[in-house]
Amino acid sequence: MPNKTIYVADDDLPLLQRAQELTGATLSGAIVTALRRLVEVEAAKRAGFDEIAVKVGSGRTVVKRFLGTALGEFHASTGLGQETYSLFRTSKGRFAVHHEQSELHTPVGPNAERSRKWSTGWRGWLGDWSPDQAWMRVPAQATFTVVDTPEELEPLLPPELYAVALQVIRDEPEVEDLDI
């Protein structure tokens, strides 16, 4: 295998050492890992994809990062909180669904029904200033699911977003490379 010489400024040596530690590889391996990622991201960007990062989990979250393009989003708000569905096409031609639910504050205990009325807005507060209320907090949570076909999206999405997704997927223009 031919050798290639890379000149590195003294100020950049700590960066190279840290890259080696993180990858657990030789300096050459760390550089190749970084270049492989750079080529993948830049090629995907030229093909029209973006680098997308979403948080997944409950409480302490994990960040999932991928290359894709947004196909649609659905927001709903109820008395229990808010939820958001985001749909993406990945650079590998698969489909990803990110589902977020906001933090919930739920009344509990013997006066829960009365507290639910209180939580409906300022009109519900009238006549209920009692100190005997109990609430439970459920942290926000988010899931991330990847599927291969549009049909697999149906149970994962609200009907409105699924209908739009099918239309967008069907109407996606074909790319014709011209040699002109």
HELIX and SHEET records of a PDB file:
HELIX    1   1 ASP A   10  ASP A   12  5                                   3    
HELIX    2   2 LEU A   13  THR A   23  1                                  11    
HELIX    3   3 LEU A   27  ARG A   46  1                                  20    
HELIX    4   4 ALA A  112  TRP A  118  1                                   7    
HELIX    5   5 TRP A  122  TRP A  125  1                                   4    
HELIX    6   6 PRO A  150  LEU A  156  5                                   7    
HELIX    7   7 PRO A  159  ARG A  170  1                                  12    
SHEET    1   A 6 ASP A  50  SER A  58  0                                        
SHEET    2   A 6 VAL A  62  THR A  78 -1                                        
SHEET    3   A 6 GLY A  81  THR A  90 -1                                        
SHEET    4   A 6 PHE A  95  GLN A 101 -1                                        
SHEET    5   A 6 GLN A 141  VAL A 147 -1                                        
SHEET    6   A 6 ASP A  50  SER A  58 -1                                        
SHEET    1   B 2 LEU A 104  VAL A 108  0                                        
SHEET    2   B 2 ALA A 134  VAL A 138 -1                                        
END                                                                             
